[in-house]
């Protein structure tokens, strides 16, 4: 926790940075998956190679997992008293 920062500021900073990386990863993953669908077409059962529902649901699932995995440490970091953090350093 930075000196003078509000807990909401710390929470937003960590979430913004974490979700920015997650969005970049999901975008690159979707582009790669769309490019490689023709090679994997024989391995898929019950869905088409370029099924937009599957791509959308999995992208939302990945982003929700990233949100939770960023939010938990951000919340813990926002609760830390700055004086206690300085004393332990």
PEFENNOR-V612466 format. One record per pair of residues at least 4 apart in sequence whose C-alpha atoms are under 7 Angstrom apart, sorted by the first residue. I is the first residue (numbers start at 1). J is the second residue. Records with the same first field share a line. If there is no record, write none. Layout:
# PEFENNOR-V612466
I->J + J
This chain:
# PEFENNOR-V612466
1->10 + 77 + 78 + 80 + 82
2->82
3->82
5->9 + 10
6->10
7->11 + 78 + 79
8->12
9->13
10->14 + 78
11->15 + 74 + 75 + 78
12->16
13->17
14->18 + 70 + 74
15->19 + 70 + 71
16->20
17->21
18->22 + 70
19->23 + 66 + 67
20->24
21->25
22->26 + 63 + 66
23->27
24->28
25->29
26->30 + 59
27->31
28->32
29->33
30->34
31->35
32->36
33->37
34->50
36->40
37->41 + 49 + 50
38->49
40->44
41->49
47->51
51->55
52->56
53->57
54->58
55->59
56->60
57->61
58->62
59->63
60->64
61->65
62->66
63->67
64->68
65->69
66->70
67->71
68->72
70->74
71->75
72->76
73->77
74->78
75->79
76->80
80->85
81->85
82->86
83->87
84->88
85->89
